[in-house]
Amino acid sequence: MSKKRNVTIATTILASSVLLGGCGLLGGEKKKEIDPPKEVTYVEGADKLEGNSTESQGKAEAEQKTVMTELYLIDKNGFVVPQSVALPGKEGIAKQALEYLVENGPVSNILPNGFRAVLPADTEVDVNINKEGVAVVDFSPEFATYKAEDELKILQSITWTLTQFDSVKSVKMRINGHEINEMPVNQTPITDSVSRENGINLDTTSVVDITNTKPVTIYYIGGEEGNYYYVPVTKRISENGSDPVTAVVDELTKAPNFASHLLTEFMPDVELVEAPKVADGKVTLNFNESIYGGFEEKTISQSLLTALVLTLTEQEGIESVEVLVNGKAELKNTEGKPLNEPVVRPEKVNTGSF
C-alpha cells in the first residue's frame, strides 16, 4: 500500500466550503470560504527569539523532541478518523501511539471535540516489530472489555495507527502473551495479520455481490463548520470496469451516503476528458471545467485537491497527482498559489490544533 511518502508540498486542510452530497451552489454563486483550523508549527531556534532565556530554550528543546503522529480515533458519527497530534519524541513511538488510544489515558487532554478514545480504560500494550514488518501487539486482559459494536472500529484503529510507520506493514495481536486468531468480543476473524488492505469505515451499501470487486479507500469530508476533517471510507468497485484510476475518480464524484453525514466538494458533472496517464509514480488527470465548482476559472478548491491526492495516493504506485483542465495546467488553489508541480500526499492527515 503506497501510503507513506516523502513530502514536498504540505496541503492546508479545508480552506474552502464543503458541498453536501456533491451538489453545487445554486445560481452560480461563489462558494463561501471556511476558516481552516490552525496549523501546528514548530520554530527552530525559538530560544533566540526571546532573549535566549533558559525557559524559552527549554521550551524549544521540548518542541523539537515531539513527533507528529496520526491517532485513529472515533468521531461522533462513529467513523474511525486520523487526527495528527504532537507526541513526545521518544523510543518506541509505535507503542506510544497505541497508548494514546486508551480511554482515560494520556490522550484525554488532547482529544478533539466530538472524538473519543478507542481502547478500553486501563489497557496496557506492548509492541514488537519483526524484520518482515509485522507489528505484534500484546494487550493486557482489559483489552477484551470493549463493546461489541466497537470491535471493527478498534481493529481498524489499531491497524491504521500502526501502519502509518514505515517499518510496519501488517499487525498481529496477542492478549496476555497468547496469540489470538479472532477478536475477543464479537469474534471477528484475524487468523492472519491484518493490514490497510482490510479497509477502514467499510461501506458496502451499494454492493449486491462482492465477487469481482476490489476495495478502494476514498477520502470524504466530515465534521462541521469550523471543524472539518478528512474521513477515509473503503468502498468496493468492479474489477471489470474502467481503469483503476478512472474508477476511483468516478467514486469521488458520487455523493456520499446521505445518512453518513459526510460531504464532498466534487460536482456530480466532473469528468475526465481523457484517460489518466501514470508514469514514474505520477498520475496526470485531465478534467473538464466542472472541477472548478463555484470558484472562478483556473481555481481549484484546496480541500477538493487534498481529498483527490489522499485518495489516489492510496493506490499502489501513485505518489503524486498532476491536475489539468482541458489539457492546460494554468491552475491555482483557493489560496492563490499556482499549481506548478505535481502535488504529493501530505505527510500527516488532519493536522489542525484543537
C-alpha positions as CSV (number, residue, x, y, z in Angstrom):
1,M,0.0,0.0,0.0
2,S,1.6,3.3,-1.1
3,K,0.5,5.3,1.9
4,K,3.7,6.9,3.1
5,R,5.8,9.2,1.1
6,N,8.5,12.0,1.2
7,V,6.6,15.2,1.3
8,T,7.4,18.3,-0.8
9,I,4.1,20.1,-0.6
10,A,2.1,20.4,2.5
11,T,-1.6,20.9,1.9
12,T,-3.7,23.1,4.2
13,I,-6.8,21.4,5.5
14,L,-10.2,22.6,4.3
15,A,-9.6,26.1,3.1
16,S,-12.9,26.3,1.3
17,S,-16.6,25.5,1.7
18,V,-18.0,22.0,1.5
19,L,-20.9,20.9,-0.6
20,L,-23.4,18.4,0.8
21,G,-23.8,15.3,-1.3
22,G,-21.7,16.7,-4.2
23,C,-24.3,19.3,-5.1
24,G,-23.3,22.7,-6.3
25,L,-24.4,26.1,-5.2
26,L,-27.4,27.5,-7.0
27,G,-27.4,30.4,-9.4
28,G,-23.6,30.3,-10.0
29,E,-23.0,31.8,-6.6
30,K,-19.3,31.6,-5.5
31,K,-18.5,29.3,-2.6
32,K,-18.1,30.7,0.9
33,E,-14.7,30.3,2.4
34,I,-14.2,28.3,5.6
35,D,-11.6,29.4,8.1
36,P,-9.1,26.5,8.2
37,P,-8.0,25.0,11.6
38,K,-4.8,26.5,12.8
39,E,-1.6,24.6,11.8
40,V,0.7,23.1,14.4
41,T,4.1,24.7,13.8
42,Y,7.5,24.5,15.4
43,V,10.1,27.2,15.2
44,E,13.8,26.3,15.1
45,G,15.9,28.4,17.4
46,A,13.0,29.7,19.4
47,D,15.3,30.4,22.3
48,K,16.9,33.2,20.3
49,L,13.5,34.9,19.7
50,E,13.1,35.5,23.4
51,G,16.4,36.7,24.6
52,N,18.0,33.3,24.8
53,S,16.4,32.7,28.2
54,T,16.7,29.3,29.9
55,E,12.9,29.0,29.9
56,S,12.5,29.6,26.2
57,Q,15.4,27.4,25.4
58,G,13.8,24.5,27.4
59,K,10.6,25.1,25.6
60,A,12.3,25.0,22.2
61,E,14.1,21.8,23.1
62,A,10.8,20.2,24.2
63,E,9.1,21.2,21.0
64,Q,12.0,19.7,18.9
65,K,11.5,16.4,20.7
66,T,7.9,16.0,19.7
67,V,6.8,13.9,16.7
68,M,3.6,14.5,14.7
69,T,1.7,11.2,14.9
70,E,-1.6,10.1,13.5
71,L,-4.0,8.7,16.1
72,Y,-7.1,6.9,14.6
73,L,-9.9,8.0,16.9
74,I,-13.7,7.6,16.7
75,D,-15.7,10.7,15.9
76,K,-19.3,11.5,17.0
77,N,-20.7,9.7,13.9
78,G,-18.8,6.5,14.6
79,F,-16.1,6.9,11.9
80,V,-12.5,6.0,12.5
81,V,-10.6,9.2,11.7
82,P,-6.9,10.1,11.8
83,Q,-6.1,13.1,13.9
84,S,-2.4,14.2,13.9
85,V,-1.0,15.3,17.3
86,A,2.4,16.0,18.6
87,L,3.6,13.2,20.9
88,P,6.8,13.1,22.9
89,G,9.6,12.1,20.6
90,K,11.0,9.0,22.4
91,E,11.9,5.5,21.5
92,G,9.0,3.1,20.9
93,I,6.8,5.6,19.1
94,A,4.6,2.7,17.8
95,K,3.8,1.6,21.4
96,Q,3.3,5.2,22.5
97,A,0.8,5.8,19.7
98,L,-1.3,2.8,20.9
99,E,-1.1,4.0,24.5
100,Y,-2.6,7.3,23.3
101,L,-5.6,5.3,22.0
102,V,-6.5,4.2,25.6
103,E,-9.6,5.7,27.2
104,N,-8.7,7.9,30.3
105,G,-5.1,7.7,29.2
106,P,-2.7,10.5,28.1
107,V,-4.9,11.3,25.1
108,S,-7.6,12.7,27.4
109,N,-6.1,16.2,27.5
110,I,-5.8,16.5,23.7
111,L,-8.9,14.8,22.4
112,P,-10.5,16.9,19.6
113,N,-14.1,18.0,20.2
114,G,-16.5,15.2,19.4
115,F,-13.9,12.4,19.4
116,R,-13.3,9.6,21.8
117,A,-10.5,7.1,22.5
118,V,-10.6,3.6,21.1
119,L,-9.2,1.1,23.6
120,P,-10.8,0.3,27.0
121,A,-9.5,2.1,30.1
122,D,-6.5,0.6,31.9
123,T,-5.5,-1.4,28.8
124,E,-1.7,-1.9,28.7
125,V,0.1,-2.6,25.4
126,D,3.5,-3.8,24.2
127,V,4.6,-3.7,20.6
128,N,7.4,-5.7,18.8
129,I,8.1,-5.2,15.1
130,N,9.9,-8.0,13.3
131,K,12.1,-7.8,10.3
132,E,9.2,-8.7,8.0
133,G,7.3,-5.6,9.0
134,V,4.7,-7.3,11.2
135,A,3.9,-5.5,14.4
136,V,3.0,-8.0,17.1
137,V,0.8,-6.2,19.7
138,D,0.3,-7.7,23.2
139,F,-2.6,-6.4,25.1
140,S,-3.4,-6.8,28.8
141,P,-6.7,-8.6,29.7
142,E,-8.5,-5.2,30.0
143,F,-8.5,-5.1,26.1
144,A,-11.3,-7.6,26.0
145,T,-13.8,-5.4,27.8
146,Y,-14.9,-3.2,24.8
147,K,-18.4,-3.0,23.4
148,A,-19.2,-5.4,20.6
149,E,-20.4,-2.7,18.3
150,D,-16.9,-1.1,18.5
151,E,-15.0,-4.2,17.5
152,L,-14.3,-3.4,13.9
153,K,-13.6,0.2,14.7
154,I,-11.0,-0.9,17.3
155,L,-9.4,-3.3,14.8
156,Q,-9.2,-0.6,12.1
157,S,-7.9,2.0,14.5
158,I,-5.0,-0.3,15.8
159,T,-4.1,-1.3,12.2
160,W,-4.1,2.1,10.6
161,T,-2.4,3.8,13.6
162,L,0.5,1.3,13.4
163,T,0.8,1.1,9.6
164,Q,1.5,4.8,9.4
165,F,5.1,3.9,10.3
166,D,7.4,2.8,7.5
167,S,8.6,-0.2,9.5
168,V,5.0,-1.7,9.8
169,K,3.2,-3.4,7.0
170,S,0.7,-5.5,9.0
171,V,-0.4,-6.3,12.5
172,K,-0.9,-9.4,14.7
173,M,-2.4,-9.5,18.2
174,R,-2.0,-11.2,21.5
175,I,-3.7,-11.0,24.8
176,N,-1.5,-11.6,27.9
177,G,1.1,-13.2,25.7
178,H,-1.3,-15.6,23.9
179,E,-1.8,-15.1,20.1
180,I,-5.4,-14.6,19.1
181,N,-7.0,-15.5,15.7
182,E,-10.2,-13.7,16.3
183,M,-11.2,-10.5,18.2
184,P,-12.2,-11.4,21.8
185,V,-15.8,-9.9,22.0
186,N,-17.6,-10.4,18.7
187,Q,-15.2,-12.9,17.2
188,T,-14.1,-11.0,14.1
189,P,-11.6,-13.3,12.4
190,I,-7.9,-12.2,12.4
191,T,-6.3,-15.6,11.6
192,D,-3.6,-13.8,9.5
193,S,-2.0,-10.5,10.1
194,V,-4.3,-7.5,9.2
195,S,-3.2,-4.5,7.1
196,R,-4.7,-1.5,5.4
197,E,-5.9,-3.8,2.6
198,N,-8.6,-4.8,5.1
199,G,-10.1,-1.3,4.8
200,I,-11.5,1.3,7.1
201,N,-15.0,2.6,7.7
202,L,-16.3,-0.1,5.3
203,D,-19.2,1.0,3.0
204,T,-20.9,-1.8,1.1
205,T,-24.3,-0.3,0.8
206,S,-24.3,-0.2,-3.0
207,V,-22.7,-3.6,-3.4
208,V,-25.0,-6.6,-4.1
209,D,-22.3,-9.2,-4.8
210,I,-18.7,-8.5,-3.8
211,T,-17.5,-11.1,-6.3
212,N,-15.2,-9.5,-8.9
213,T,-14.9,-6.3,-6.9
214,K,-11.9,-4.8,-5.1
215,P,-11.6,-2.3,-2.2
216,V,-10.6,1.3,-2.7
217,T,-10.3,4.0,0.0
218,I,-12.0,7.3,-0.7
219,Y,-11.5,10.4,1.4
220,Y,-14.6,12.4,2.2
221,I,-15.1,15.4,4.5
222,G,-16.6,15.0,7.9
223,G,-17.2,17.3,10.9
224,E,-18.9,20.6,10.9
225,E,-18.3,24.3,10.1
226,G,-15.1,25.4,11.9
227,N,-14.0,21.8,12.5
228,Y,-13.9,19.9,9.2
229,Y,-11.6,16.9,8.7
230,Y,-10.9,14.2,6.1
231,V,-12.5,10.8,6.6
232,P,-11.3,7.6,4.8
233,V,-14.0,5.3,3.6
234,T,-13.3,1.9,2.0
235,K,-15.8,1.1,-0.8
236,R,-15.8,-1.7,-3.4
237,I,-15.6,-1.1,-7.1
238,S,-15.8,-3.5,-10.1
239,E,-12.6,-5.2,-11.2
240,N,-14.0,-5.5,-14.7
241,G,-14.8,-1.8,-15.4
242,S,-12.6,1.1,-16.4
243,D,-9.0,1.5,-15.4
244,P,-8.5,1.8,-11.6
245,V,-7.7,5.5,-11.5
246,T,-10.8,6.4,-13.5
247,A,-12.9,4.2,-11.3
248,V,-11.6,5.9,-8.2
249,V,-12.2,9.4,-9.6
250,D,-15.8,8.3,-10.5
251,E,-16.3,7.2,-6.9
252,L,-15.2,10.6,-5.7
253,T,-17.8,12.4,-7.8
254,K,-20.6,10.3,-6.3
255,A,-22.5,11.7,-3.4
256,P,-21.7,10.0,-0.1
257,N,-24.5,8.1,1.7
258,F,-26.8,10.8,3.0
259,A,-27.1,9.1,6.4
260,S,-23.3,9.2,6.8
261,H,-23.2,13.0,7.3
262,L,-20.1,13.0,5.1
263,L,-19.5,15.7,2.4
264,T,-17.7,16.0,-1.0
265,E,-16.7,19.1,-3.0
266,F,-16.8,17.2,-6.3
267,M,-19.7,18.4,-8.5
268,P,-21.7,15.5,-10.0
269,D,-20.8,16.5,-13.6
270,V,-17.0,16.5,-13.0
271,E,-15.5,14.2,-15.6
272,L,-12.1,13.2,-17.0
273,V,-11.8,14.3,-20.6
274,E,-9.2,11.6,-21.4
275,A,-7.8,8.5,-19.7
276,P,-5.4,9.1,-16.8
277,K,-1.7,8.8,-17.5
278,V,0.6,7.1,-14.9
279,A,4.3,7.3,-15.2
280,D,7.2,7.2,-12.7
281,G,4.8,7.4,-9.7
282,K,2.9,10.5,-11.1
283,V,-0.7,10.3,-12.3
284,T,-1.9,13.1,-14.7
285,L,-5.6,13.9,-14.7
286,N,-7.3,16.0,-17.3
287,F,-10.7,17.2,-16.1
288,N,-13.5,19.3,-17.6
289,E,-14.2,22.7,-16.3
290,S,-16.7,21.4,-13.7
291,I,-13.7,20.7,-11.5
292,Y,-13.7,24.5,-10.6
293,G,-17.1,24.1,-8.9
294,G,-18.3,27.5,-7.7
295,F,-14.9,29.1,-7.9
296,E,-13.5,31.4,-10.6
297,E,-11.9,30.0,-13.7
298,K,-8.5,28.3,-13.1
299,T,-9.1,28.0,-9.4
300,I,-9.5,24.6,-7.7
301,S,-10.6,24.1,-4.1
302,Q,-7.7,23.2,-1.9
303,S,-9.8,20.7,0.1
304,L,-11.0,19.1,-3.1
305,L,-7.4,18.8,-4.3
306,T,-6.4,17.3,-0.9
307,A,-9.2,14.7,-1.0
308,L,-8.2,13.8,-4.5
309,V,-4.5,13.4,-3.6
310,L,-5.2,11.4,-0.4
311,T,-7.5,9.1,-2.3
312,L,-5.2,8.4,-5.3
313,T,-2.0,8.0,-3.3
314,E,-3.7,5.1,-1.5
315,Q,-3.3,3.3,-4.9
316,E,-0.2,1.2,-5.4
317,G,2.4,3.0,-7.4
318,I,0.9,6.5,-7.2
319,E,3.0,9.1,-5.3
320,S,1.9,12.4,-6.8
321,V,-1.0,14.0,-8.8
322,E,-0.9,16.5,-11.6
323,V,-4.2,18.2,-12.5
324,L,-5.0,19.7,-15.9
325,V,-8.2,21.3,-17.1
326,N,-8.9,20.7,-20.8
327,G,-5.3,20.0,-21.3
328,K,-4.0,23.1,-19.6
329,A,-2.0,23.4,-16.3
330,E,-2.5,27.1,-15.6
331,L,-4.2,26.4,-12.3
332,K,-4.1,27.8,-8.7
333,N,-5.7,26.8,-5.4
334,T,-8.1,28.8,-3.3
335,E,-5.1,30.4,-1.5
336,G,-4.0,31.9,-4.9
337,K,-0.9,29.6,-5.0
338,P,-0.1,28.3,-8.5
339,L,-0.1,24.5,-9.0
340,N,3.1,24.4,-11.0
341,E,4.2,21.0,-9.8
342,P,2.5,17.7,-9.1
343,V,1.0,17.5,-5.6
344,V,2.2,14.8,-3.3
345,R,0.4,13.3,-0.3
346,P,0.6,15.4,2.9
347,E,2.9,13.9,5.5
348,K,0.1,13.7,8.1
349,V,-3.7,13.9,7.8
350,N,-5.9,16.3,9.8
351,T,-3.1,18.4,11.4
352,G,-5.2,21.2,12.9
353,S,-4.7,22.2,16.5
354,F,-7.7,21.9,18.8
